[in-house]
């Protein structure tokens, strides 16, 4: 009789283990949703617009606004998109710290002349200058097209803002 009880316990334990193993991963989808015919689920939330598209749209609007501001500024200042006229006493590449430049009749002192960006086939150059009031400016150009790409910038707060210029002399 003791043997029969031991066998009976083993059989019960085996059945219990088998049931646990069958439900160890949880209920199946069919079992979980078997009696949900009359259940009404909440509607899906609408998808939110991706931030990347919003960022791109915002950048486009900013660029358009900047272009518009530049056009209005140029119109008010009587400037055009033409590069300034240049009167050079030496090649622009030979300009160094301490040299003097005149831009539209105002005198500036050269603080530094360096490569702003190397584009492999050409270099974007910057000449940092300042006036007697210690206000900072930059003259930028591409080394292979100096006459057509010469631009003048004024430092305002933390960014350089392009300014129209008619004549640059060094």
Secondary structure per residue as TSV (DSSP state, phi and psi in degrees):
chain	resnum	aa	ss	phi	psi
A	1	X	-	360.0	-38.4
A	2	X	H	-62.3	-34.3
A	3	X	H	-68.8	-37.7
A	4	X	H	-65.5	-39.9
A	5	X	H	-66.2	-41.1
A	6	X	H	-62.8	-43.1
A	7	X	H	-64.8	-42.7
A	8	X	H	-60.6	-41.6
A	9	X	H	-63.4	-42.0
A	10	X	H	-64.2	-40.5
A	11	X	H	-64.8	-44.3
A	12	X	H	-62.1	-42.5
A	13	X	H	-64.1	-41.6
A	14	X	H	-63.2	-42.9
A	15	X	H	-63.7	-41.8
A	16	X	H	-63.6	-45.5
A	17	X	H	-60.8	-40.2
A	18	X	H	-64.4	-41.6
A	19	X	H	-66.3	-43.0
A	20	X	H	-62.4	-41.6
A	21	X	H	-64.4	-38.5
A	22	X	H	-65.5	-35.9
A	23	X	T	-105.4	12.6
A	24	X	T	-65.5	-29.5
A	25	X	T	-90.4	9.7
A	26	X	-	90.8	179.5
A	27	X	-	-76.2	151.7
A	28	X	-	-72.1	164.2
A	29	X	H	-61.6	-40.6
A	30	X	H	-61.4	-43.4
A	31	X	H	-68.5	-39.2
A	32	X	H	-66.4	-37.7
A	33	X	T	-111.4	26.0
A	34	X	T	-64.2	-37.2
A	35	X	T	-116.6	46.2
A	36	X	-	-111.3	24.3
A	37	X	T	-60.5	-38.6
A	38	X	T	-94.8	8.4
A	39	X	-	-88.7	134.2
A	40	X	-	-109.9	120.0
A	41	X	-	-88.9	156.5
A	42	X	-	-68.7	148.3
A	43	X	-	-69.2	152.7
A	44	X	-	-65.4	145.7
A	45	X	-	-72.2	143.1
A	46	X	-	-69.0	147.1
A	47	X	-	-69.0	139.7
A	48	X	-	-82.9	146.8
A	49	X	-	-65.5	142.3
A	50	X	-	-68.3	142.4
A	51	X	H	-65.9	-32.8
A	52	X	H	-59.3	-42.2
A	53	X	H	-65.8	-40.9
A	54	X	H	-63.1	-42.4
A	55	X	H	-62.5	-43.4
A	56	X	H	-62.8	-43.6
A	57	X	H	-62.9	-41.0
A	58	X	H	-63.6	-44.1
A	59	X	H	-62.4	-41.7
A	60	X	H	-61.1	-43.3
A	61	X	H	-63.6	-40.0
A	62	X	H	-63.9	-45.5
A	63	X	H	-61.0	-43.6
A	64	X	H	-62.3	-41.8
A	65	X	H	-64.8	-41.7
A	66	X	H	-62.7	-42.3
A	67	X	H	-62.2	-42.0
A	68	X	H	-64.6	-43.1
A	69	X	H	-62.6	-41.2
A	70	X	H	-64.4	-41.8
A	71	X	H	-62.3	-46.1
A	72	X	H	-64.1	-43.1
A	73	X	H	-61.5	-44.7
A	74	X	H	-64.1	-39.7
A	75	X	H	-64.7	-41.0
A	76	X	H	-68.7	-36.3
A	77	X	H	-86.2	-3.2
A	78	X	T	72.1	21.1
A	79	X	-	-95.9	159.4
A	80	X	-	-125.2	-178.7
A	81	X	S	-82.8	4.2
A	82	X	S	-70.0	142.9
A	83	X	-	-68.8	154.2
A	84	X	-	-69.5	157.2
A	85	X	E	-76.9	146.8
A	86	X	E	-122.3	132.3
A	87	X	E	-120.9	105.6
A	88	X	-	-108.9	132.6
A	89	X	S	-92.0	-13.2
A	90	X	S	-156.7	165.7
A	91	X	-	-59.7	145.9
A	92	X	G	-61.6	-30.2
A	93	X	G	-65.4	-21.0
A	94	X	G	-89.9	-1.2
A	95	X	-	-69.2	133.0
A	96	X	-	-137.6	175.8
A	97	X	T	-56.3	135.7
A	98	X	T	95.4	-18.9
A	99	X	-	-66.2	161.4
A	100	X	E	-113.2	144.1
A	101	X	E	-130.7	148.6
A	102	X	E	-117.9	126.8
A	103	X	E	-123.0	115.7
A	104	X	T	50.0	41.7
A	105	X	T	86.3	-9.8
A	106	X	E	-97.2	136.9
A	107	X	E	-90.0	138.9
A	108	X	E	-130.9	156.0
A	109	X	E	-113.2	134.1
A	110	X	E	-75.2	128.7
A	111	X	E	-100.6	-35.9
A	112	X	E	-163.2	153.4
A	113	X	E	-138.2	116.2
A	114	X	E	-151.1	171.0
A	115	X	E	-82.5	118.8
A	116	X	E	-78.5	-45.1
A	117	X	E	-150.2	136.2
A	118	X	E	-100.4	113.2
A	119	X	-	-98.5	24.5
A	120	X	S	69.0	-57.9
A	121	X	S	-87.6	-20.4
A	122	X	S	-147.7	162.7
A	123	X	E	-119.9	135.1
A	124	X	E	-90.6	118.9
A	125	X	E	-105.4	154.7
A	126	X	E	-136.2	134.5
A	127	X	E	-113.9	113.0
A	128	X	E	-86.8	130.8
A	129	X	E	-134.3	163.2
A	130	X	E	-143.7	159.3
A	131	X	-	-102.9	-175.0
A	132	X	T	-64.9	-21.2
A	133	X	T	-90.5	9.1
A	134	X	-	64.0	27.5
A	135	X	-	-86.7	136.6
A	136	X	E	-94.1	144.4
A	137	X	E	-141.9	168.6
A	138	X	E	-139.4	144.0
A	139	X	E	-112.4	121.5
A	140	X	E	-116.4	148.1
A	141	X	E	-163.5	164.2
A	142	X	E	-98.7	132.8
A	143	X	T	-62.8	-25.4
A	144	X	T	-92.6	-5.0
A	145	X	S	-142.3	48.6
A	146	X	H	-55.6	-45.2
A	147	X	H	-63.7	-35.1
A	148	X	H	-95.0	-13.1
A	149	X	H	-114.0	3.3
A	150	X	-	-62.3	126.6
A	151	X	E	-138.0	152.3
A	152	X	E	-118.9	132.0
A	153	X	E	-127.8	145.1
A	154	X	E	-113.7	135.2
A	155	X	E	-79.3	119.9
A	156	X	E	-124.3	116.3
A	157	X	T	60.8	-96.4
A	158	X	T	-126.3	1.1
A	159	X	E	-126.8	154.8
A	160	X	E	-89.7	130.0
A	161	X	E	-111.5	130.2
A	162	X	E	-67.2	135.0
A	163	X	E	-120.3	140.8
A	164	X	-	-71.6	141.2
A	165	X	-	-138.6	145.2
A	166	X	S	-104.7	-34.2
A	167	X	E	-146.7	136.8
A	168	X	E	-127.0	130.6
A	169	X	E	-128.0	137.5
A	170	X	-	-145.2	360.0
